[in-house]
Amino acid sequence: MPPIPGSGLAKGLAVTLRTMTKKTVTEQYPDAQPELPPRTRGVIGLFEENCTVCMLCARECPDWCIYIDSHKETVPPAVEGGRERSRNVLDRFAIDFSLCMYCGICIEVCPFDALFWSPEFEYAETDIHELTHERDKLREWMWTVPAPPALDPAAEDPKELVTARKAAEKLAAAAAAAEAKGEES
């Protein structure tokens, strides 16, 4: 059976009328901030105290947009008669966000939790050279990083926490034993 002439037009107008009666979902961005998902990838924040200058983030970055400079510093021995140790000191940590593809590899490979995703996305610049953020700017982004989600109540405790708890219990038991021995004497 051939289609009725004008049925396509009627269907199109019906779709238009249905759409016109629905509430709009447009958000007026500068005036109203968008509701972002919890794991939004905005900008990378640096927790400088945890950075050991291991260079894993810079080596694993597929875009080579992380720049790290450091120097070695000699640390005096912790105990008398011990040997001096050397440690890396961070001089420069910069990320060029004009090159970054926001893959998150640098954050995943960091063994010391020095890099985190911040949901901040308003860091546009008029000059592309200003998109290279140095460590002071990356440190500022760190304060916008949301707290991690709560652990599942049925989940096992992390191994680090279990180990620390066992060590604390051993120390407490040793201190109690020493105290009991001191009272007996």
KOLTI-626465 format. One record per atom (N, C-alpha, C): residue number from 1; atom name; x, y, z. Coordinates in nm, 4 decimals, decimal comma. Each point is the difference from the previous one (the first is absolute). Layout:
N
ATOM   k  a     east    north       up
ATOM NUM CA        X        Y        Z
...
END
This chain:
185
ATOM   k  a     east    north       up
ATOM   1  N   0,0839  -0,1166   0,0000
ATOM   1 CA  -0,0839   0,1166   0,0000
ATOM   1  C   0,0896   0,1243   0,0000
ATOM   2  N  -0,0266   0,0925  -0,0897
ATOM   2 CA   0,0828   0,1200  -0,0093
ATOM   2  C  -0,0249   0,0917   0,1206
ATOM   3  N   0,1054   0,0715   0,0416
ATOM   3 CA  -0,0166   0,0909   0,1139
ATOM   3  C  -0,0949   0,1139  -0,0342
ATOM   4  N  -0,0667   0,0468   0,0996
ATOM   4 CA  -0,0942   0,1111  -0,0169
ATOM   4  C   0,0820   0,1258  -0,0236
ATOM   5  N  -0,0349   0,0792  -0,1001
ATOM   5 CA   0,0771   0,1226  -0,0239
ATOM   5  C  -0,0068   0,0925   0,1217
ATOM   6  N   0,1154   0,0493   0,0393
ATOM   6 CA   0,0075   0,0928   0,1132
ATOM   6  C   0,0155  -0,0679   0,1347
ATOM   7  N   0,0076  -0,1350   0,0044
ATOM   7 CA   0,0139  -0,0684   0,1302
ATOM   7  C   0,1369   0,0264   0,0621
ATOM   8  N   0,1014   0,0115  -0,0830
ATOM   8 CA   0,1339   0,0310   0,0507
ATOM   8  C   0,0043   0,1368   0,0657
ATOM   9  N  -0,0665   0,0955  -0,0611
ATOM   9 CA  -0,0072   0,1350   0,0556
ATOM   9  C  -0,0722  -0,0014   0,1344
ATOM  10  N  -0,1083  -0,0763   0,0084
ATOM  10 CA  -0,0773  -0,0085   0,1248
ATOM  10  C   0,0841  -0,0633   0,1112
ATOM  11  N   0,0780  -0,1058  -0,0327
ATOM  11 CA   0,0859  -0,0640   0,1004
ATOM  11  C   0,1072   0,0980   0,0492
ATOM  12  N   0,0589   0,0739  -0,0933
ATOM  12 CA   0,1020   0,0975   0,0362
ATOM  12  C  -0,0547   0,1086   0,0900
ATOM  13  N  -0,1189   0,0508  -0,0327
ATOM  13 CA  -0,0624   0,1023   0,0832
ATOM  13  C  -0,0353  -0,0546   0,1378
ATOM  14  N  -0,0388  -0,1283   0,0085
ATOM  14 CA  -0,0319  -0,0615   0,1287
ATOM  14  C   0,1246  -0,0062   0,0881
ATOM  15  N   0,1130  -0,0350  -0,0592
ATOM  15 CA   0,1263  -0,0035   0,0757
ATOM  15  C   0,0352   0,1403   0,0477
ATOM  16  N  -0,0161   0,0972  -0,0848
ATOM  16 CA   0,0298   0,1384   0,0373
ATOM  16  C  -0,0892   0,0464   0,1149
ATOM  17  N  -0,1269  -0,0285  -0,0063
ATOM  17 CA  -0,0920   0,0409   0,1059
ATOM  17  C   0,0324  -0,0704   0,1323
ATOM  18  N   0,0340  -0,1285  -0,0061
ATOM  18 CA   0,0368  -0,0722   0,1228
ATOM  18  C   0,1247   0,0612   0,0632
ATOM  19  N   0,0980   0,0342  -0,0831
ATOM  19 CA   0,1244   0,0580   0,0493
ATOM  19  C  -0,0228   0,1387   0,0576
ATOM  20  N  -0,0880   0,0767  -0,0602
ATOM  20 CA  -0,0264   0,1358   0,0474
ATOM  20  C  -0,0669   0,0006   0,1362
ATOM  21  N  -0,0730  -0,1031   0,0333
ATOM  21 CA  -0,0708  -0,0015   0,1285
ATOM  21  C   0,0855  -0,0543   0,1143
ATOM  22  N   0,1161  -0,0608  -0,0302
ATOM  22 CA   0,0881  -0,0515   0,1059
ATOM  22  C   0,0799   0,1142   0,0613
ATOM  23  N   0,0374  -0,0201   0,1269
ATOM  23 CA   0,0827   0,0986   0,0690
ATOM  23  C   0,1415  -0,0025  -0,0576
ATOM  24  N   0,0600   0,1149  -0,0180
ATOM  24 CA   0,1355   0,0056  -0,0552
ATOM  24  C   0,1017  -0,0446   0,1053
ATOM  25  N   0,1112  -0,0539  -0,0463
ATOM  25 CA   0,1053  -0,0453   0,0907
ATOM  25  C   0,1268   0,0831  -0,0151
ATOM  26  N  -0,0085   0,1091  -0,0697
ATOM  26 CA   0,1156   0,0867  -0,0195
ATOM  26  C   0,0371   0,0659   0,1319
ATOM  27  N   0,1293  -0,0093   0,0343
ATOM  27 CA   0,0490   0,0665   0,1206
ATOM  27  C   0,0695   0,1288  -0,0418
ATOM  28  N  -0,0266   0,1053   0,0689
ATOM  28 CA   0,0619   0,1283  -0,0294
ATOM  28  C   0,1364   0,0025   0,0676
ATOM  29  N   0,1031  -0,0515  -0,0691
ATOM  29 CA   0,1286  -0,0320   0,0597
ATOM  29  C   0,0664   0,1091   0,0836
ATOM  30  N   0,0285   0,1147  -0,0485
ATOM  30 CA   0,0752   0,0888   0,0894
ATOM  30  C  -0,0770   0,0365   0,1258
ATOM  31  N  -0,1328   0,0064  -0,0106
ATOM  31 CA  -0,0804   0,0376   0,1158
ATOM  31  C  -0,0234  -0,1178   0,0938
ATOM  32  N  -0,0216  -0,1182  -0,0540
ATOM  32 CA  -0,0266  -0,1199   0,0804
ATOM  32  C   0,1097  -0,1023  -0,0278
ATOM  33  N   0,0703  -0,0395   0,1054
ATOM  33 CA   0,1064  -0,0994  -0,0164
ATOM  33  C  -0,0608  -0,1369  -0,0294
ATOM  34  N   0,0614  -0,0768  -0,0902
ATOM  34 CA  -0,0552  -0,1318  -0,0328
ATOM  34  C   0,0208  -0,0998   0,1135
ATOM  35  N  -0,0877  -0,0967   0,0073
ATOM  35 CA   0,0118  -0,1087   0,0970
ATOM  35  C   0,0920  -0,1050  -0,0623
ATOM  36  N   0,1217  -0,0132   0,0532
ATOM  36 CA   0,0989  -0,0891  -0,0599
ATOM  36  C  -0,0040  -0,1382   0,0652
ATOM  37  N   0,0268  -0,1047  -0,0772
ATOM  37 CA   0,0091  -0,1338   0,0591
ATOM  37  C   0,1175  -0,0068   0,0981
ATOM  38  N  -0,0032  -0,0920   0,0963
ATOM  38 CA   0,1045  -0,0042   0,1022
ATOM  38  C   0,1403  -0,0245  -0,0543
ATOM  39  N   0,0142  -0,0715  -0,1097
ATOM  39 CA   0,1329  -0,0324  -0,0507
ATOM  39  C   0,0363   0,0825  -0,1224
ATOM  40  N  -0,0406   0,1246  -0,0024
ATOM  40 CA   0,0290   0,0886  -0,1126
ATOM  40  C   0,1500   0,0219  -0,0125
ATOM  41  N   0,0501  -0,0038  -0,1219
ATOM  41 CA   0,1409   0,0273  -0,0259
ATOM  41  C   0,0124   0,1431  -0,0470
ATOM  42  N   0,0395   0,0870   0,0899
ATOM  42 CA   0,0141   0,1397  -0,0353
ATOM  42  C   0,1445   0,0377  -0,0195
ATOM  43  N   0,0719   0,0108   0,1079
ATOM  43 CA   0,1403   0,0394  -0,0025
ATOM  43  C   0,0735  -0,0873   0,1024
ATOM  44  N   0,1306  -0,0106  -0,0131
ATOM  44 CA   0,0791  -0,0860   0,0891
ATOM  44  C   0,0584   0,0843   0,1116
ATOM  45  N  -0,0186  -0,0456   0,1238
ATOM  45 CA   0,0563   0,0670   0,1159
ATOM  45  C   0,1208  -0,0757   0,0509
ATOM  46  N   0,0985   0,0718   0,0544
ATOM  46 CA   0,1244  -0,0595   0,0506
ATOM  46  C   0,0066   0,0146   0,1509
ATOM  47  N   0,0148  -0,1129   0,0687
ATOM  47 CA   0,0253  -0,0001   0,1440
ATOM  47  C   0,1502  -0,0162   0,0164
ATOM  48  N   0,0671   0,1127   0,0041
ATOM  48 CA   0,1457   0,0064  -0,0115
ATOM  48  C   0,0739  -0,0783   0,1085
ATOM  49  N  -0,0564  -0,0085   0,1191
ATOM  49 CA   0,0659  -0,0693   0,1107
ATOM  49  C   0,0166  -0,1490  -0,0290
ATOM  50  N  -0,0866  -0,0572  -0,0836
ATOM  50 CA   0,0086  -0,1427  -0,0317
ATOM  50  C   0,0899  -0,0298  -0,1189
ATOM  51  N   0,0400   0,1012  -0,0748
ATOM  51 CA   0,0807  -0,0216  -0,1203
ATOM  51  C   0,1437  -0,0313   0,0388
ATOM  52  N   0,0504  -0,1144  -0,0483
ATOM  52 CA   0,1379  -0,0412   0,0270
ATOM  52  C   0,0890   0,0174  -0,1225
ATOM  53  N  -0,0493   0,0636  -0,1031
ATOM  53 CA   0,0717   0,0255  -0,1239
ATOM  53  C   0,0454  -0,1322  -0,0621
ATOM  54  N  -0,0885  -0,0975  -0,0013
ATOM  54 CA   0,0327  -0,1294  -0,0603
ATOM  54  C  -0,0112   0,0048  -0,1516
ATOM  55  N  -0,0631   0,1012  -0,0538
ATOM  55 CA  -0,0135   0,0245  -0,1440
ATOM  55  C  -0,0904  -0,1004  -0,0717
ATOM  56  N  -0,0731  -0,0844   0,0715
ATOM  56 CA  -0,0878  -0,0964  -0,0661
ATOM  56  C  -0,1081   0,0700  -0,0812
ATOM  57  N  -0,0567   0,1063   0,0557
ATOM  57 CA  -0,1066   0,0710  -0,0713
ATOM  57  C   0,0510   0,0576  -0,1312
ATOM  58  N   0,1181   0,0589   0,0013
ATOM  58 CA   0,0551   0,0603  -0,1214
ATOM  58  C   0,0379  -0,1061  -0,1025
ATOM  59  N   0,0507  -0,1143   0,0466
ATOM  59 CA   0,0396  -0,1063  -0,0931
ATOM  59  C  -0,1198  -0,0672  -0,0649
ATOM  60  N  -0,1082  -0,0165   0,0759
ATOM  60 CA  -0,1166  -0,0712  -0,0516
ATOM  60  C  -0,0958   0,0888  -0,0788
ATOM  61  N   0,0159   0,1300   0,0072
ATOM  61 CA  -0,0903   0,0918  -0,0698
ATOM  61  C   0,0154  -0,0162  -0,1504
ATOM  62  N  -0,1083  -0,0368  -0,0708
ATOM  62 CA   0,0111  -0,0183  -0,1450
ATOM  62  C   0,0217   0,1306  -0,0765
ATOM  63  N  -0,0333   0,1130   0,0597
ATOM  63 CA   0,0160   0,1291  -0,0678
ATOM  63  C   0,1271   0,0732   0,0406
ATOM  64  N   0,0715  -0,0511   0,0982
ATOM  64 CA   0,1210   0,0645   0,0518
ATOM  64  C  -0,0290   0,1442   0,0405
ATOM  65  N  -0,1074   0,0192   0,0736
ATOM  65 CA  -0,0389   0,1360   0,0384
ATOM  65  C   0,0351   0,0304   0,1456
ATOM  66  N   0,0690  -0,0903   0,0681
ATOM  66 CA   0,0405   0,0224   0,1395
ATOM  66  C   0,1494   0,0283   0,0024
ATOM  67  N   0,0368   0,1111   0,0632
ATOM  67 CA   0,1394   0,0419   0,0076
ATOM  67  C   0,0429  -0,0004   0,1459
ATOM  68  N   0,1041  -0,0772   0,0317
ATOM  68 CA   0,0481  -0,0112   0,1379
ATOM  68  C   0,1494   0,0266   0,0025
ATOM  69  N   0,0422   0,0870   0,0905
ATOM  69 CA   0,1422   0,0246   0,0255
ATOM  69  C   0,0239  -0,0224   0,1487
ATOM  70  N   0,1164  -0,0560   0,0324
ATOM  70 CA   0,0319  -0,0249   0,1404
ATOM  70  C   0,1507   0,0036   0,0185
ATOM  71  N   0,0394  -0,0030   0,1252
ATOM  71 CA   0,1414  -0,0134   0,0334
ATOM  71  C   0,0118  -0,0917   0,1208
ATOM  72  N   0,1191  -0,0554   0,0187
ATOM  72 CA   0,0237  -0,0890   0,1134
ATOM  72  C   0,0524   0,0814   0,1171
ATOM  73  N  -0,0459  -0,0393   0,1181
ATOM  73 CA   0,0401   0,0669   0,1231
ATOM  73  C   0,0460  -0,1069   0,0981
ATOM  74  N   0,1072   0,0255   0,0712
ATOM  74 CA   0,0506  -0,0955   0,0978
ATOM  74  C  -0,0696   0,0232   0,1331
ATOM  75  N  -0,0477  -0,1086   0,0567
ATOM  75 CA  -0,0701   0,0054   0,1285
ATOM  75  C   0,0931  -0,0583   0,1056
ATOM  76  N   0,0179   0,0672   0,1139
ATOM  76 CA   0,0888  -0,0543   0,1032
ATOM  76  C  -0,0539  -0,1332   0,0540
ATOM  77  N   0,0872  -0,0797   0,0593
ATOM  77 CA  -0,0444  -0,1302   0,0514
ATOM  77  C  -0,1050   0,0149   0,1093
ATOM  78  N  -0,0948  -0,0932   0,0025
ATOM  78 CA  -0,1079   0,0043   0,0986
ATOM  78  C   0,0503  -0,0394   0,1380
ATOM  79  N   0,0974  -0,0897   0,0056
ATOM  79 CA   0,0578  -0,0433   0,1280
ATOM  79  C   0,1499   0,0248  -0,0027
ATOM  80  N   0,0581   0,0128   0,1156
ATOM  80 CA   0,1437   0,0229   0,0132
ATOM  80  C   0,0764  -0,1171  -0,0609
ATOM  81  N   0,0950   0,0294  -0,0853
ATOM  81 CA   0,0796  -0,1044  -0,0640
ATOM  81  C  -0,0627  -0,0537  -0,1276
ATOM  82  N  -0,1170   0,0466  -0,0355
ATOM  82 CA  -0,0662  -0,0442  -0,1234
ATOM  82  C   0,0609   0,0694  -0,1203
ATOM  83  N  -0,0452  -0,0376  -0,1156
ATOM  83 CA   0,0535   0,0623  -0,1203
ATOM  83  C  -0,0963   0,1071  -0,0523
ATOM  84  N   0,0587   0,0937  -0,0708
ATOM  84 CA  -0,0811   0,1043  -0,0597
ATOM  84  C  -0,0830  -0,0579  -0,1134
ATOM  85  N  -0,1167   0,0544  -0,0209
ATOM  85 CA  -0,0884  -0,0444  -0,1086
ATOM  85  C  -0,0209   0,1175  -0,0942
ATOM  86  N  -0,0350  -0,0326  -0,1217
ATOM  86 CA  -0,0340   0,1070  -0,0935
ATOM  86  C  -0,1455  -0,0173  -0,0408
ATOM  87  N  -0,0652   0,1116  -0,0246
ATOM  87 CA  -0,1389  -0,0048  -0,0422
ATOM  87  C  -0,0220   0,1049  -0,1084
ATOM  88  N  -0,0987  -0,0249  -0,0830
ATOM  88 CA  -0,0347   0,0940  -0,1062
ATOM  88  C  -0,0862   0,1113   0,0567
ATOM  89  N   0,0272   0,1209  -0,0428
ATOM  89 CA  -0,0785   0,1164   0,0406
ATOM  89  C  -0,0618   0,0598  -0,1258
ATOM  90  N  -0,1288   0,0221   0,0049
ATOM  90 CA  -0,0746   0,0508  -0,1147
ATOM  90  C   0,0311   0,1482  -0,0222
ATOM  91  N   0,0469   0,0333  -0,1195
ATOM  91 CA   0,0241   0,1388  -0,0371
ATOM  91  C  -0,1130   0,0548  -0,0868
ATOM  92  N  -0,0442  -0,0814  -0,0947
ATOM  92 CA  -0,1059   0,0444  -0,0906
ATOM  92  C  -0,0909  -0,1181  -0,0316
ATOM  93  N  -0,1289   0,0247   0,0065
ATOM  93 CA  -0,1005  -0,0968  -0,0438
ATOM  93  C  -0,1023   0,0811  -0,0763
ATOM  94  N  -0,0118  -0,0262  -0,1286
ATOM  94 CA  -0,0933   0,0765  -0,0836
ATOM  94  C  -0,0739  -0,0950  -0,0927
ATOM  95  N  -0,1251   0,0335  -0,0282
ATOM  95 CA  -0,0806  -0,0747  -0,0957
ATOM  95  C  -0,0498   0,0981  -0,1052
ATOM  96  N   0,0218  -0,0347  -0,1260
ATOM  96 CA  -0,0461   0,0825  -0,1111
ATOM  96  C  -0,1383  -0,0497  -0,0408
ATOM  97  N  -0,1041   0,0695   0,0447
ATOM  97 CA  -0,1367  -0,0433  -0,0269
ATOM  97  C  -0,0420   0,0257  -0,1446
ATOM  98  N   0,0814   0,0716  -0,0781
ATOM  98 CA  -0,0314   0,0123  -0,1418
ATOM  98  C   0,0372  -0,1278  -0,0742
ATOM  99  N   0,0853  -0,0831   0,0589
ATOM  99 CA   0,0375  -0,1284  -0,0594
ATOM  99  C  -0,0716  -0,1179   0,0653
ATOM 100  N  -0,0372   0,0160   0,1252
ATOM 100 CA  -0,0578  -0,1097   0,0778
ATOM 100  C  -0,1283  -0,0509  -0,0639
ATOM 101  N  -0,0159  -0,1327  -0,0050
ATOM 101 CA  -0,1231  -0,0573  -0,0555
ATOM 101  C  -0,0889  -0,0568   0,1102
ATOM 102  N   0,0328   0,0291   0,1268
ATOM 102 CA  -0,0835  -0,0353   0,1145
ATOM 102  C  -0,0275  -0,1502   0,0073
ATOM 103  N   0,1005  -0,0792  -0,0286
ATOM 103 CA  -0,0163  -0,1455   0,0029
ATOM 103  C   0,0079  -0,0539   0,1422
ATOM 104  N   0,0707   0,0688   0,0890
ATOM 104 CA   0,0090  -0,0423   0,1386
ATOM 104  C   0,1077  -0,1029   0,0276
ATOM 105  N   0,0847  -0,0301  -0,0964
ATOM 105 CA   0,1059  -0,0985   0,0214
ATOM 105  C   0,0956   0,0481   0,1085
ATOM 106  N   0,0320   0,1280   0,0003
ATOM 106 CA   0,0932   0,0539   0,1002
ATOM 106  C  -0,0535  -0,0199   0,1415
ATOM 107  N  -0,1299   0,0155   0,0170
ATOM 107 CA  -0,0613  -0,0154   0,1315
ATOM 107  C  -0,0008  -0,1465   0,0414
ATOM 108  N  -0,0259  -0,0885  -0,0964
ATOM 108 CA  -0,0051  -0,1430   0,0295
ATOM 108  C   0,1365  -0,0566   0,0354
ATOM 109  N   0,1075   0,0451  -0,0666
ATOM 109 CA   0,1316  -0,0595   0,0230
ATOM 109  C   0,0727   0,0600   0,1196
ATOM 110  N  -0,0471   0,1105   0,0541
ATOM 110 CA   0,0684   0,0634   0,1131
ATOM 110  C  -0,0106  -0,0902   0,1229
ATOM 111  N   0,1126  -0,0577   0,0458
ATOM 111 CA  -0,0060  -0,0935   0,1128
ATOM 111  C  -0,0159   0,0691   0,1354
ATOM 112  N   0,0143   0,1321   0,0040
ATOM 112 CA  -0,0028   0,0715   0,1267
ATOM 112  C  -0,1195   0,0932   0,0141
ATOM 113  N  -0,0993  -0,0118  -0,0862
ATOM 113 CA  -0,1204   0,0826   0,0039
ATOM 113  C   0,0339   0,1492   0,0070
ATOM 114  N   0,0759   0,0448  -0,0972
ATOM 114 CA   0,0335   0,1427  -0,0065
ATOM 114  C  -0,0867   0,0747  -0,1006
ATOM 115  N  -0,0663  -0,0719  -0,0906
ATOM 115 CA  -0,0830   0,0629  -0,1023
ATOM 115  C  -0,1449  -0,0435   0,0156
ATOM 116  N  -0,0908   0,0963  -0,0167
ATOM 116 CA  -0,1430  -0,0266   0,0172
ATOM 116  C  -0,0792   0,0769  -0,1041
ATOM 117  N  -0,1187  -0,0528  -0,0337
ATOM 117 CA  -0,0924   0,0724  -0,0868
ATOM 117  C  -0,0782   0,1011   0,0811
ATOM 118  N  -0,0090   0,1200  -0,0513
ATOM 118 CA  -0,0850   0,1023   0,0581
ATOM 118  C  -0,1140   0,0252  -0,0981
ATOM 119  N  -0,1210   0,0220   0,0490
ATOM 119 CA  -0,1110   0,0237  -0,0928
ATOM 119  C  -0,0016   0,1405  -0,0600
ATOM 120  N   0,0947   0,0833   0,0349
ATOM 120 CA   0,0027   0,1360  -0,0538
ATOM 120  C   0,0257  -0,0030  -0,1501
ATOM 121  N  -0,0768   0,0756  -0,0739
ATOM 121 CA   0,0160   0,0015  -0,1448
ATOM 121  C   0,0111   0,1409  -0,0547
ATOM 122  N  -0,0068   0,0993   0,0831
ATOM 122 CA   0,0043   0,1391  -0,0452
ATOM 122  C   0,1419   0,0544   0,0121
ATOM 123  N   0,0856  -0,0381  -0,0918
ATOM 123 CA   0,1362   0,0519   0,0028
ATOM 123  C   0,0449   0,0425  -0,1400
ATOM 124  N  -0,0936   0,0534  -0,0761
ATOM 124 CA   0,0311   0,0467  -0,1347
ATOM 124  C   0,0955   0,1193   0,0069
ATOM 125  N   0,0843   0,0092  -0,0981
ATOM 125 CA   0,0970   0,1095  -0,0080
ATOM 125  C  -0,0085   0,0622  -0,1388
ATOM 126  N   0,0423   0,1245  -0,0097
ATOM 126 CA   0,0005   0,0659  -0,1307
ATOM 126  C   0,1265  -0,0326  -0,0777
ATOM 127  N   0,1055  -0,0392   0,0706
ATOM 127 CA   0,1263  -0,0349  -0,0642
ATOM 127  C   0,0286  -0,1475   0,0278
ATOM 128  N   0,0319  -0,0760  -0,1029
ATOM 128 CA   0,0219  -0,1445   0,0149
ATOM 128  C   0,1195  -0,0306   0,0907
ATOM 129  N   0,0959   0,0915   0,0096
ATOM 129 CA   0,1170  -0,0214   0,0845
ATOM 129  C  -0,0360   0,0036   0,1487
ATOM 130  N  -0,1104   0,0617   0,0334
ATOM 130 CA  -0,0428   0,0060   0,1400
ATOM 130  C  -0,0712  -0,1269   0,0446
ATOM 131  N  -0,0198  -0,0958  -0,0905
ATOM 131 CA  -0,0607  -0,1283   0,0374
ATOM 131  C   0,1014  -0,0977   0,0588
ATOM 132  N   0,1270   0,0397   0,0062
ATOM 132 CA   0,0999  -0,0801   0,0702
ATOM 132  C  -0,0043   0,0436   0,1454
ATOM 133  N  -0,0545  -0,0857   0,0845
ATOM 133 CA  -0,0153   0,0330   0,1416
ATOM 133  C   0,1190  -0,0539   0,0783
ATOM 134  N   0,0645   0,0882   0,0710
ATOM 134 CA   0,1134  -0,0379   0,0849
ATOM 134  C  -0,0505  -0,0570   0,1316
ATOM 135  N   0,0916  -0,0436   0,0855
ATOM 135 CA  -0,0405  -0,0721   0,1211
ATOM 135  C  -0,0812   0,0844   0,0968
ATOM 136  N   0,0202   0,1309   0,0057
ATOM 136 CA  -0,0811   0,0818   0,0909
ATOM 136  C  -0,1458   0,0040  -0,0452
ATOM 137  N  -0,0224   0,0071  -0,1300
ATOM 137 CA  -0,1372  -0,0020  -0,0528
ATOM 137  C  -0,0615  -0,1392   0,0179
ATOM 138  N   0,0787  -0,1053  -0,0230
ATOM 138 CA  -0,0484  -0,1369   0,0194
ATOM 138  C  -0,0336  -0,0261   0,1467
ATOM 139  N   0,0747   0,0611   0,0908
ATOM 139 CA  -0,0277  -0,0125   0,1437
ATOM 139  C  -0,1334   0,0667   0,0342
ATOM 140  N  -0,0299   0,1133  -0,0642
ATOM 140 CA  -0,1284   0,0669   0,0226
ATOM 140  C  -0,1163  -0,0888  -0,0438
ATOM 141  N   0,0169  -0,0739  -0,1107
ATOM 141 CA  -0,1067  -0,0885  -0,0466
ATOM 141  C  -0,0239  -0,1123   0,0988
ATOM 142  N   0,1015  -0,0356   0,0771
ATOM 142 CA  -0,0129  -0,1127   0,0932
ATOM 142  C  -0,1102   0,0236   0,1020
ATOM 143  N  -0,0232   0,1239   0,0372
ATOM 143 CA  -0,0993   0,0291   0,1040
ATOM 143  C  -0,1423  -0,0107  -0,0514
ATOM 144  N  -0,0175  -0,0194  -0,1308
ATOM 144 CA  -0,1338  -0,0188  -0,0550
ATOM 144  C  -0,0319  -0,1475  -0,0231
ATOM 145  N   0,0938  -0,0875   0,0322
ATOM 145 CA  -0,0215  -0,1443  -0,0185
ATOM 145  C  -0,1007  -0,0485   0,1039
ATOM 146  N  -0,1055  -0,0675  -0,0434
ATOM 146 CA  -0,0984  -0,0489   0,0979
ATOM 146  C   0,0543  -0,1160   0,0819
ATOM 147  N  -0,0568  -0,0201   0,1162
ATOM 147 CA   0,0401  -0,1113   0,0861
ATOM 147  C  -0,0366  -0,1314  -0,0687
ATOM 148  N   0,0784  -0,1044   0,0240
ATOM 148 CA  -0,0343  -0,1280  -0,0638
ATOM 148  C  -0,1315  -0,0525   0,0541
ATOM 149  N  -0,0693  -0,0808  -0,0794
ATOM 149 CA  -0,1272  -0,0551   0,0477
ATOM 149  C   0,0225  -0,0947   0,1172
ATOM 150  N  -0,0999  -0,0128   0,0829
ATOM 150 CA   0,0110  -0,0878   0,1163
ATOM 150  C   0,0139  -0,1447  -0,0454
ATOM 151  N   0,0729  -0,0765   0,0797
ATOM 151 CA   0,0173  -0,1409  -0,0317
ATOM 151  C  -0,1298  -0,0755   0,0232
ATOM 152  N  -0,0151  -0,1071  -0,0708
ATOM 152 CA  -0,1143  -0,0877   0,0190
ATOM 152  C   0,0103  -0,0602   0,1405
ATOM 153  N  -0,1046   0,0056   0,0812
ATOM 153 CA   0,0086  -0,0522   0,1365
ATOM 153  C   0,0375  -0,1478   0,0055
ATOM 154  N  -0,0321  -0,0760  -0,1034
ATOM 154 CA   0,0310  -0,1426   0,0001
ATOM 154  C   0,1397  -0,0292  -0,0557
ATOM 155  N   0,0707   0,1025  -0,0469
ATOM 155 CA   0,1320  -0,0209  -0,0593
ATOM 155  C   0,1043  -0,0297   0,1067
ATOM 156  N   0,1038  -0,0704  -0,0402
ATOM 156 CA   0,1117  -0,0278   0,0908
ATOM 156  C   0,0773   0,1297   0,0232
ATOM 157  N   0,0644   0,0099   0,1163
ATOM 157 CA   0,0845   0,1158   0,0262
ATOM 157  C   0,1215  -0,0052  -0,0923
ATOM 158  N   0,0542   0,1156  -0,0392
ATOM 158 CA   0,1203   0,0002  -0,0837
ATOM 158  C   0,1160  -0,0674   0,0725
ATOM 159  N   0,0894  -0,0627  -0,0747
ATOM 159 CA   0,1127  -0,0726   0,0580
ATOM 159  C   0,0889   0,0917   0,0831
ATOM 160  N   0,0150   0,1237  -0,0457
ATOM 160 CA   0,0835   0,0946   0,0739
ATOM 160  C  -0,0579   0,0261   0,1388
ATOM 161  N  -0,1325   0,0142   0,0055
ATOM 161 CA  -0,0661   0,0265   0,1271
ATOM 161  C   0,0097  -0,1200   0,0932
ATOM 162  N  -0,0157  -0,1199  -0,0547
ATOM 162 CA   0,0105  -0,1219   0,0813
ATOM 162  C   0,1413  -0,0138   0,0560
ATOM 163  N   0,1003   0,0237  -0,0822
ATOM 163 CA   0,1393  -0,0088   0,0430
ATOM 163  C   0,0303   0,1036   0,1077
ATOM 164  N  -0,0462   0,1232  -0,0205
ATOM 164 CA   0,0234   0,1057   0,0988
ATOM 164  C  -0,0700  -0,0326   0,1310
ATOM 165  N  -0,1206  -0,0547  -0,0067
ATOM 165 CA  -0,0747  -0,0366   0,1199
ATOM 165  C   0,0725  -0,1104   0,0773
ATOM 166  N   0,0543  -0,1004  -0,0715
ATOM 166 CA   0,0741  -0,1091   0,0655
ATOM 166  C   0,1253   0,0535   0,0680
ATOM 167  N   0,0707   0,0904  -0,0676
ATOM 167 CA   0,1210   0,0583   0,0578
ATOM 167  C  -0,0339   0,0803   0,1251
ATOM 168  N  -0,1089   0,0754  -0,0041
ATOM 168 CA  -0,0412   0,0782   0,1174
ATOM 168  C  -0,0397  -0,0919   0,1146
ATOM 169  N  -0,0677  -0,1101  -0,0295
ATOM 169 CA  -0,0384  -0,0955   0,1046
ATOM 169  C   0,1227  -0,0652   0,0627
ATOM 170  N   0,1021  -0,0326  -0,0811
ATOM 170 CA   0,1239  -0,0585   0,0529
ATOM 170  C   0,0702   0,0983   0,0918
ATOM 171  N   0,0059   0,1271  -0,0429
ATOM 171 CA   0,0641   0,1019   0,0841
ATOM 171  C  -0,0759   0,0188   0,1310
ATOM 172  N  -0,1320   0,0009  -0,0080
ATOM 172 CA  -0,0807   0,0159   0,1213
ATOM 172  C   0,0193  -0,1191   0,0926
ATOM 173  N   0,0057  -0,1205  -0,0574
ATOM 173 CA   0,0215  -0,1197   0,0825
ATOM 173  C   0,1377   0,0019   0,0635
ATOM 174  N   0,1020   0,0428  -0,0733
ATOM 174 CA   0,1353   0,0079   0,0547
ATOM 174  C   0,0070   0,1043   0,1109
ATOM 175  N  -0,0675   0,1132  -0,0203
ATOM 175 CA  -0,0003   0,1040   0,1031
ATOM 175  C  -0,0731  -0,0476   0,1249
ATOM 176  N  -0,1104  -0,0720  -0,0182
ATOM 176 CA  -0,0742  -0,0537   0,1154
ATOM 176  C   0,0828  -0,1040   0,0734
ATOM 177  N   0,0728  -0,0836  -0,0744
ATOM 177 CA   0,0846  -0,1020   0,0629
ATOM 177  C   0,1127   0,0659   0,0782
ATOM 178  N   0,0601   0,1044  -0,0580
ATOM 178 CA   0,1078   0,0709   0,0683
ATOM 178  C  -0,0521   0,0695   0,1265
ATOM 179  N  -0,1189   0,0538  -0,0077
ATOM 179 CA  -0,0597   0,0673   0,1149
ATOM 179  C  -0,0310  -0,1023   0,1112
ATOM 180  N  -0,0537  -0,1157  -0,0393
ATOM 180 CA  -0,0312  -0,1053   0,0978
ATOM 180  C   0,1278  -0,0509   0,0650
ATOM 181  N   0,1057  -0,0125  -0,0788
ATOM 181 CA   0,1287  -0,0465   0,0523
ATOM 181  C   0,0588   0,1029   0,0960
ATOM 182  N  -0,0207   0,1278  -0,0309
ATOM 182 CA   0,0487   0,1082   0,0860
ATOM 182  C  -0,0733   0,0055   0,1313
ATOM 183  N  -0,1287  -0,0329   0,0031
ATOM 183 CA  -0,0805  -0,0017   0,1231
ATOM 183  C   0,0362  -0,1165   0,0886
ATOM 184  N   0,0425  -0,1146  -0,0590
ATOM 184 CA   0,0352  -0,1175   0,0766
ATOM 184  C   0,1310   0,0201   0,0757
ATOM 185  N   0,0896   0,0792  -0,0570
ATOM 185 CA   0,1326   0,0172   0,0608
ATOM 185  C  -0,0004   0,0858   0,1207
END
